[in-house]
Amino acid sequence: MAATAAASAAAALTYRHDGHHSVFPAFSVHPPEPSRLFLLKALFPKPYPFLCHNYPIAVAASSRRCMLPLTPHAASVDPSHAFLSADEDKPRDECGVVGIIGDLDAAQLCSLALHALQHRGQEGAGIVSSDGSSLHSVTGLGLVSEVFSDPGTLAPLVGEASIGHVRYSTAGAASSLANVQPFVAGYRFGKLAVAHNGNLVNYRNLRSALESKGSIFNSSSDTEVILHLIATSSSRPLLARIVEACEALEGAYSLVFLTANKLFAVRDPHGFRPLVMGRRRPTGAIVFASETCALDLINAEFVREVNPGEVVVVDSRDMSITSLCLMPSKSRKACVFEHVYFALPNSVVFGHPVHSSRYSFGAALARESPAPSADIVIPVPDSGFFAALGFAEASGLPFRQGLIRSHYVGRTFIEPDKEGRNLAVKLKLAPVRGILEGKSVVVVDDSIVRGTTSSKIVQLIKAAGGAREVHMRIASPPIVGSCYYGVDTPSSEELISNRMDVEGVRQEIGCESLAFLSLESLRGVFADEAHMFCDACFTRDYPVPPRNQEVEQLVEF
Ligand code: SF4
């Protein structure tokens, strides 16, 4: 029975990762146990790894009829232990998405828009295009400039519509091409591609329910659940399937879907993650993107946000636009951390210019926690820049560029000992001794997560820069909770502000004084709209309760 169910599910919903970079990670085969083998009657033409209840399995190449449990070699190596950067101690947004329809250069424009969103994910990128009848896919590991370095890479991506994705992944899945989006699936009525920014809190339950009905998963990404829900829905047409699938999801999702002739954009009812709609001036093409900076780069005018809980459909045959709402509607809870750290300062996110929010955070911080004895204000570049500017102007202190950031150092292979971690910060940030020497310095940063980088920055400014005093000012409240809505934050035990009070953190990072922006001042920047923002990582007041329960792992062969 299990074999029949698995085989029929695989036939109904097949996954394709056949871009030019599509090579699955190396696998080794456990000694096959006879009780775990079953015949697949040559359903699959080649070795093809799947995940079932998080247990890797594959169709064996030689016999074409055995399903064997597998172990990825990569699972025994955690690459994050060896590759370090000065940004290790920041939360990471996990993705950025783009969708374009109605332009002959859709794929090329999509690659440019992905460049603009590169800060939202650096470990994988991909584009799927539609030529009106077929979908074409190219995905790869690395930066957009690496995946699409050769102009010929874009050649297969023909057609007037495309969707794209940049991805940051957690360490365990970092090197897996199977997790790089957009995903392409074949279901009963054609092909469908999807790109997702966010995180589903009921992913495990949904996946377990689907697997118990025979669905076979090809990745460890929660996005694949959405495709299975669409494929197994009995509703018609596709729009109704997408609505039905999305109404089963809980958590954060900004999605773009592509079929042969339609582009869909969907935002979850709380609107955690951003998604905007624009129109290209020269061609009238419709563009969807995570941030407005992507619209700017490809000459698209901002039209409006995709509203929380909205599904927008654009049909390439007449460029008609249809919109409907997911039910039930929920209170808006946009991620305030987009304004604190993630989004580029030249973007307008949730209706507010990001540079302006950060400036206001810094100015409010100067008013509530001044440092009157200081000589100068410097930012931790780049994300502390506008907050430091606001602090300096509100306090009347001179703004100086006391730290220089290297933009040419990415993740660097360094021994993961204490000396190596210090070196990672030095490679990224260099003090300007002529500005800092002998000074009492206010250092403005956007946030403190584990505190490990902050202590190194203080050491750097004092030892290499020669500063007399360091007064740290943080342009957000203490982070005390993990995020469950698409942002990779450490466990709450690792968050320094969850373990100690402000004085404890000050002693840990070794500065003369330390102050965080108060929650009231953070909310005050958004005035009447403050209740429409999620600030759960500062309050633990989660709009959608996290679900940590493990689903029982069933192995049934
Ligand atoms: Fe954003 Fe924090 Fe809410 Fe996550 S918990 S969505 S990072 S504000």
Residues whose N, C-alpha, C, O or C-beta is under 5 A from the ligand:
A	BS01	SF4	C335 V336 F337 S482 C483 Y484 Y485 V487 C534 D535 A536 C537
